[in-house]
């Protein structure tokens, strides 16, 4: 692909994201769940036929994928890289010369899903702790130190399985509500899954919000020294 083709492709994708109804659809899929075209129509506040046209455009441009189960058709983001790109665009959209004051709803600001990993204040705190403790090494793209490997294994995370995945092992994802990185990649997804399985957090069924349980609050203080 030459420079002109790259510019044209970028403009094509940017145009797909720029339409308000399609933006609402993409943001709704940021929680990692698949949804029907009917649900997407309600979310975007458009008719069923208009929703179908928008979904077709997003699918053609590689932003979402279609899952068919019998007579049911569901749509989801193509992958975590799409969620990360949208998260980055959210940061840009909120930039201003004024001092940054988060205006995200408090529950979403504290903890939420970003596709398959955790975002929000809590996720940023965990990321910072992992860096400060020397568990994560590198700049932006991370590897685990021996101490970090021990810590993750103690959380029940299967590290060999993560390394075998065809995706980045661990990387920073700029948090749009905090404007600082949280942990993404295979390790970030495994960390969220571990927290849900251990009942440290509970995921809302109808939003991206994550609720911290009393058990999770105690675990954060005991294991990571994080007081919330």
N, C-alpha and C positions, 0 to 999 in steps of 0.2 A: 504494500500500500504506500503510494507516494504522499508527499505533503498535502497536495490538494485533496486527495481522497480522505486523508485523516481529518482535515478541516471539515469536509462535507459530512463525514460520519459523526463527528462531534456535534455539529450543528443539528443533525437529524435527531440525535439522542436528547440534546438540550431542548429541542422543540417538543419532544414527547413529554418531557418532565414539566415544561413551562406551563402547560395548560392547567388551570386551577382544578378542574375535576380529576384529571389524571394525577395531579400532585396529591390530592386527598386519597386517592386509591393507593398510591405508592406508600404514603405515610401510614395508612391503615395496615398495610402488609408488613410493616417494620417489626411487628411482634413475632414474626416467624410463622404465623398461622395461615392456612389457606382459606380462601373465601369464595363463595359462589358469585356469579355475575349479578344475581338479585341483591345480595348483600352489598356488593360494590356500588350498585345503583343507589341504594339507600345512603351509603356513606358519602358518595359524591353528589347526592341530591340531584340526580338526573334521571331521565326515563330509562327503561330497560334497553331500548334500542340504542340510545346514545351511549349507555354504559358498555354495551357490546362493541360498539365502534371504538371507544376509548381503549378497551381491553385488547382489542385486536391490534391497535397501534402500539401499545406497550409490549405486546408479545412479539410483534414483527421487529421491534427495535431491541429485542433481547433483554428487556428489563423485568419481564415476568414470564412465568411458564405455566402451562396448562396441565392439570392432572385430571384424568377421566376415570371414574369409578362407576361402572354400570351406566346408568342414565345421568349420573351427576357429574358436573364439571366444576372443578375448583381451580383457583388461580393463586399463585404465590410468587414472591420475588425469585429471580433466577438463582440467587445465591447470596452469601454474606457480603460479597464485594459490592453488590448493588446497595445493600443497607449502609455499608460504610461510605459509599459515595454520597448517598442522600444525607447521611449524618454530617458529612463535610459541607454540603451545600447549605444545611441548616445553620451551620456556624457562620458561613459567609453572609447569609441573609440577615443575620442579627448583628453584624458588625456595625459599629458607629464610632464616632470620635468621642462620645461620652463614656464615662466610666461604666464598666460592665455591671449591670444589676440583673441577675436572673429573674425572668418573669414567667418561667415555666410553672404550671400547677405543682404545688408542694409535693404531692404523692409521686408524680412523675419525675420531679427533680431529684427526689431522694433515691429512688431505685426503680428501674424499668428495664425492659428487654430492648436490645438493639439487634433485631433478627434473632440470633441464637446465643448471644452473650449478654452480659449485664452492663447497663449504663447508669448514669446518674451519680449523685454525690457519693453513695456507698461504693460504687464501682471504681470511682476515681481514688477514693481512700484506700481500697484494696490494692490498686495498681501502685500507688505511691508507697504503700507498706512493702510490697514485694520488691520494689526497687531499693528502698532504704535498707531492707534486711539482706540485700545482696542475693536474693533468690532469682531475680531476672537480670540478665546482663545484655548489653547491646544498646543501640540507639534506634528506637522505632520498631525494629525487628529484633525479637528477643530470643535468647536461649536460657535454659535453666542452669544454674550453678549446682554443684553437688548438694548443697544445703537446700536449694530450691526443689530439686528432684525428691529429696527426702520429705519435704513439706507437702508436696503434691501427692506423693504416694500415701502419706498419712491421711490425706483427704479422700483416698480411694480412687484416685485418678489413674487410669491405665495409660502410662506414658508411651510404651511401645506402640499401642494402638493409635495414639495421636500422631506419632511420627510417621506412621504408615499411611495416614490420610493424604490425599492429593490437595492440600491447601497449606497455607502458611501455618507454622506451628504456633507462634505467638507474635503479636504485633500490637502497637498502640493504635487506638481509634479515637480521633478527636471528639470529645463529648460536646454536643451542641448546647447543653444547658450549663455546663461548667467551663467550657472552652479549655479543657485540659484532657489529657488522654485517659481512657480506660482500657482494659485488656480485652483484645479481640483474638481472632484466630482459633485454631483447634483447642488451645489451652483455655481461652476465654469461654468457649462454648462448654467445655468439660467442667469448668469451675461453676458456671451457672447450673448445669445439670446436677452437679454434686450438691450445691446449696439447696436445690429443689428436693432432691431425693432425701437429704438429711432433714428436711422440713425447717430449714433456716429461713427460707423465703417462700411465699405463696404467690403464684401468678394469678392475676385477675383473668377472668374468662372473657371479659369484654373490653379490655384495654391493655396497654403495655405495662401498666404499673405492677410493681412487685412489693408485697407487704412483708416486712421483717417480723418474724415471730419472736416471742420471748426466748425460745430455744436458740434462735439465730443470734439474738442480741448477746446472750451469754457466751456463745461460741466465738463471736467476733472479739469480745473482750478477752477471753481466755487464750485463744489461739493467735490473735493478731494484735492485741492491745488496742483495738478500735472501740471507743466508747461512743455510742449513738443513743 
